[in-house]
Amino acid sequence: MVRKRSLVTILSVLILASFSTGCWLHYTSHPGALNTFDSKTYDSLLTAQAALDKAKAEYADGTISGDKVKAAINKAGEVYNELRDDWLAYRTLESSGKDTASMIATINAIIPQVSQAITDLQALVK
């Protein structure tokens, strides 16, 4: 169980961190993505959601517990929701041909927060 959790932690940190540093060698966008930025943001959301869903399920079944864990789940959920909402707003603007520069800046600022919240959460559930 610890090895599996460590792997999820490593993958989460690598994917979320590589988004902000631009380390996406030979990256292939998801079908239906508006562009590479859209696809990379979607990857970040998928990674964060998987880690958050796992922690929430473990909290619900009693595998993990405590006020610190609950607070970390809530914090990760808040920043995840902020990223998702901003990504959806970005997609709306991009689809309609409007300027997306401010949304891109906002998303790029939130991704490290999501990464940190997931990292902090996973550190508590090891």
C-alpha positions as CSV (number, residue, x, y, z in Angstrom):
1,M,0.0,0.0,0.0
2,V,2.8,2.4,0.8
3,R,4.6,1.7,-2.5
4,K,1.4,2.3,-4.4
5,R,0.8,5.6,-2.5
6,S,4.4,6.7,-3.1
7,L,4.0,6.0,-6.8
8,V,0.8,8.2,-7.0
9,T,2.7,10.9,-5.1
10,I,5.6,10.8,-7.4
11,L,3.4,10.8,-10.5
12,S,1.3,13.6,-9.2
13,V,4.2,15.8,-8.3
14,L,6.0,15.1,-11.6
15,I,3.0,15.8,-13.8
16,L,1.8,18.9,-11.9
17,A,5.4,20.3,-11.6
18,S,6.3,19.6,-15.2
19,F,3.3,21.6,-16.3
20,S,4.7,24.8,-14.9
21,T,8.3,24.2,-16.0
22,G,7.3,23.2,-19.6
23,C,9.0,19.8,-19.5
24,W,6.7,18.0,-21.9
25,L,8.9,16.3,-24.4
26,H,7.0,14.7,-27.2
27,Y,3.7,15.6,-25.6
28,T,0.5,14.4,-27.3
29,S,-2.6,16.4,-26.7
30,H,-5.9,14.7,-25.7
31,P,-8.5,14.3,-28.4
32,G,-10.9,17.2,-28.3
33,A,-8.4,19.5,-26.6
34,L,-8.5,23.0,-27.9
35,N,-4.7,23.3,-27.8
36,T,-1.7,22.0,-25.8
37,F,-2.2,24.3,-22.9
38,D,-5.8,23.1,-22.6
39,S,-4.6,19.4,-22.7
40,K,-1.9,20.0,-20.2
41,T,-4.3,21.7,-17.8
42,Y,-6.7,18.7,-18.2
43,D,-3.8,16.4,-17.3
44,S,-3.1,18.3,-14.2
45,L,-6.8,18.2,-13.3
46,L,-7.0,14.4,-13.9
47,T,-3.9,13.8,-11.8
48,A,-5.1,16.0,-8.9
49,Q,-8.6,14.5,-9.0
50,A,-7.2,10.9,-8.8
51,A,-5.2,11.7,-5.8
52,L,-8.0,13.6,-4.1
53,D,-10.6,10.9,-4.9
54,K,-8.3,8.3,-3.4
55,A,-7.7,10.3,-0.2
56,K,-11.5,11.0,0.1
57,A,-12.3,7.3,-0.3
58,E,-9.7,6.3,2.3
59,Y,-11.0,8.9,4.7
60,A,-14.6,7.7,4.2
61,D,-13.7,4.1,4.8
62,G,-11.6,4.9,7.9
63,T,-8.3,3.9,6.4
64,I,-7.1,7.4,7.2
65,S,-8.5,9.8,9.7
66,G,-7.9,12.9,11.7
67,D,-8.5,16.6,11.6
68,K,-5.3,17.4,9.8
69,V,-6.2,14.9,7.1
70,K,-9.7,16.3,6.8
71,A,-8.3,19.8,6.5
72,A,-5.8,18.8,3.9
73,I,-8.5,17.1,1.8
74,N,-10.7,20.2,2.1
75,K,-7.8,22.5,1.1
76,A,-6.8,20.3,-1.9
77,G,-10.5,20.2,-2.9
78,E,-10.8,24.0,-2.8
79,V,-7.7,24.6,-5.0
80,Y,-8.7,21.8,-7.3
81,N,-12.2,23.3,-7.7
82,E,-10.6,26.7,-8.4
83,L,-8.4,25.3,-11.1
84,R,-11.3,23.4,-12.7
85,D,-13.5,26.5,-12.7
86,D,-10.7,28.6,-14.2
87,W,-10.0,25.9,-16.8
88,L,-13.6,25.8,-17.8
89,A,-13.7,29.6,-18.1
90,Y,-10.5,29.5,-20.2
91,R,-12.1,26.9,-22.5
92,T,-15.1,29.1,-23.0
93,L,-13.0,32.1,-23.9
94,E,-10.6,30.1,-26.1
95,S,-13.5,28.5,-27.9
96,S,-15.1,31.8,-28.7
97,G,-11.8,33.3,-29.9
98,K,-11.5,35.8,-27.0
99,D,-8.3,36.8,-25.3
100,T,-7.2,34.2,-22.8
101,A,-3.9,35.7,-21.6
102,S,-5.2,36.5,-18.1
103,M,-6.8,33.1,-17.7
104,I,-3.6,31.4,-18.7
105,A,-1.7,33.5,-16.1
106,T,-4.3,32.6,-13.5
107,I,-4.2,28.9,-14.3
108,N,-0.4,28.9,-14.3
109,A,-0.5,30.5,-10.8
110,I,-3.0,28.0,-9.4
111,I,-1.3,24.8,-10.7
112,P,1.6,25.0,-8.2
113,Q,-0.9,25.6,-5.4
114,V,-2.8,22.4,-6.5
115,S,0.5,20.5,-6.6
116,Q,1.4,21.6,-3.2
117,A,-2.0,20.9,-1.7
118,I,-1.9,17.3,-3.1
119,T,1.7,16.8,-1.9
120,D,0.8,18.0,1.6
121,L,-2.3,15.7,1.6
122,Q,-0.3,12.7,0.5
123,A,2.4,13.4,3.1
124,L,-0.3,13.0,5.8
125,V,-1.7,9.7,4.5
126,K,1.6,7.8,4.1
